[in-house]
Amino acid sequence: MEDDGFLWSLSSFFIGEWEIPFMGLLILGVSLIIIFILIKLISKILKKRLKLKGISPDMYNGFKFFLKIFIAFGLVILIAYLLNIQEKYIAVISGIVGTAISFASMKAINNFIAGIWITLTTPFQVGDYVKIGNKEGLVIEISLNYTKLMYQDKNITLIPNIECLKSNIINYTISTTWFMNEIYKLESQIEGVNIEKINNDAIKLNFNHQKQKLERMKKNYAQILEIQKTLDEKSLKFNKNHSKYVDEDRIVRYTFNIALNKTPKRNSILLEEICKKWAKEFEIPPKFITSSVDAFIHYYFIIITPDPMDIIEYMDDFYKDIYKKLYSN
Amino acid sequence: MAVSKYLWFLVVSALIYLAYRVVMSLINRILNKRGYPVNAINVLKLLVRVFTIILYIISLLVIIEIPEEYLISLTSISGIIIGFAATEIMSQIISGIYLISTKPFGVNDLIQLGDTKGVVIEIGMNYTVVQRIDGTLVKIPNKKILDSKLKNYTIKMKDEFEKNNINKDSVEEIKKISESKEKRKKSKISSILRKESMNNLKKLYKDFSDLIFEEEVTRYTFQIQVLLNVKPEIIIKKLDTICKKYKSIYKYEPNYSIINFGYRATIQFVITSPDPFVIVDQQEKLINDIIYLLYQKEEM
C-alpha cells in the first residue's frame, strides 16, 4: 500500500511492526464526519418522504436499522483499509466476529427456514382448525416467522414456526377432495382382485388391510358425505350466515374429551339430548363415544361442521349445556 | 482485458435474468394449475429470488476480484450461518431416515408414543402420521419420536420365539403336530418345548398353539378401575362373560388381571388379535359393554 501514491509516502509511524500512515488517519477522521452528516441528512429526508406517502413509522425504523448495520460494515472495511491492518489479522477478526454473529442469529434464521419448510410441506393451511402442541385454534395467517392462531377465547397468538416444526400437529380440517381421492384409490386397488387366487400370505394380509381401511373410512366419515349434501343444498339458499373460512373443500372434524361421573345410562340419554339440540348449529348432530373408565367415565365428542368458526363461537355454550344438563338436580 | 470482463458480466447477468424469468413463469403456470396453496408458491418464488441474488453476487465477485482473505471470511460467515440454520430440519430428516432404517415400528402397527395411542398410517421424512382411537390423525415430528417413550403393541412372532429360546425346527414340529389330526396335541407340543418357555408363553397368550401360525400379533393392554363396593365374585363373573363374548371377534380370547389395589381395583385387559384395526374398531363397543355390565345395579 505504500506504493499507492505520494499520500502514503508522506509520513507514517510504527507500533511494533504495524505501520500506520498519517494520511490514512486523517482520511478516516474526515470520512467519519461525512458519514455522520450523511446519516442525519438521509434519515431526515426519509422521514419527510415516508410521512408524505403515509407509510407507517415501523417501516422507517426498520430501514434506519438496516442502514446503520450496513454503514457499520462499511466502516470496519474502511478502517481495515486505511489503517493498513495486516490481512491475517483481518481474517482472524472476521472469523471471530463471524462465528459470534452466526451463533447469535441461529435462532432467528432457524425460525425463518422452519417457516419456509412449513409453507412448502403444508401440514396445515390458512383457515384450518389445528392443534399445535397443546395450543389449539384457527390458523389465521402463516408468515415466514410466525403462525397466527385464534384461540377459542378469540385471542390471537403468534406461535414461532420452529415450535410448529418441533411439536405434534393435529389438523382437524379434512379436505373432502383428498378424502374422495383416497376412497377412489382404495376402491381401484381392491377392484378386480380375487382373494382366493392369491397364494402369498403377506399380499393377502395387505389386501385385507386395504379392504378394512376402505370400510373404516366410509364408516368413519359417512357424515362428511352427508354434510357435503347439506352444503350443496344450502349454497342455493344460504340461509345461515357462515364465516369467510367456509370452503367447499373443507370440513372440520373436531374431537375433544370430557370426563363424567358414573351411571352410564343417564349420561348417554342426556348427552344424546344435547347432541340433538345442537344439530341445528353444526348442520349434523355431534356424536359421542365412550373411551375409558377409571374414577370417571371418559367420553369423547366428535363435532362435524363445515365452518371452523363454529367451534370458536359455540364451544363454550356447548360445554355450558353439558354442565347444566348433567349436574343440575 | 478489463472491457471484455465487463462485457462478460453483462452477458452473464442477462442470462441469469432470463433464466429467472423462465423459472418464475413455469412456477406460476404449473403450480397454479395443480392448485397448490398460495403461500407455498410465494415461498418457492422467494427461494428462486434468493438464489438468483446469490448468483449475481458470485458473478460480481468474480469480476471485481476482491482479495482472497475477504472472500474466505465472507464465505465462512455465511457457511456457518446456513449450517446452523439448517440444523433443525437436517436433524428432522436424519431422524426420519433413522426411523425407516431401524424400524422400531412399521405401518399398520398399533403403538403408543408419549401419550398418543393409535395405528401408524404413514412414516414420512418429517412426520409420522398416527390415527388415534377416536379417528383423529396426529402428525408427530420424527425427532420427537426419537426422544419419547415408544410402546409397540404389534409383535412379530419370530422375535417372540427368539426371546423364549425356541428355534426354527421346534416351531416347524409344532406346526406339523397341530395341523395333523392326532389326539392329545397339547401334551405333545409341551413335550417339545422347554418348561420355562412354555410357562412364559402360557402367561402371555391363552391358546398358544394357534398363535404359532400367525406372522404378526397385536397384544394391546388397557386399564379400567372398579369400585370395591361390589362383590368381587360378581365382577369377575361379569368380566368372564365379556371375554367369552369377544373371543369370536378378536379370534383369541381377551384376558384380564388385577394389577393394583387402592381406593379402587385396577384391572388390566389384554387383547390379542392378528389385526390391530379390529382392536381399534371394537374398543368403543368393548368399553361400553364393560361399563354397562359394571354399573347395571346402580341404574336400578
Interface residues (C-beta under 8 A of the other chain):
Chain A: E87 K88 I90 A91 S94 G95 G98 T99 I101 S102 F103 S105 M106 I109 N110 F112 I113 A114 G115 I116 W117 T119 L120 T121 T122 P123 Q125 V126 I142 L144 I162 L165 K166 S167 N168 I169 I170 N171 Y172 D201 A202 L205 N208 H209 Q212 K213 R216 N220 R253 T255 K262 T263 P264 K265 R266 I289 T290 S291 S292 V293 D294 A295 I297 Y300 I302
Chain B: P37 N39 A40 N42 V43 L44 L46 L47 P67 E69 Y70 I72 S73 S76 I77 I80 I81 F84 A85 A86 T87 E88 I89 Q92 N108 T116 N126 Y127 I133 D134 G135 T136 L137 V138 K139 I140 P141 K143 K144 E215 F222 Q223 I224 Q225 R264 D275 F277 V278 D281 Q283 E284 I287 N288 I290 I291 Y292 L294 Y295 E298 E299
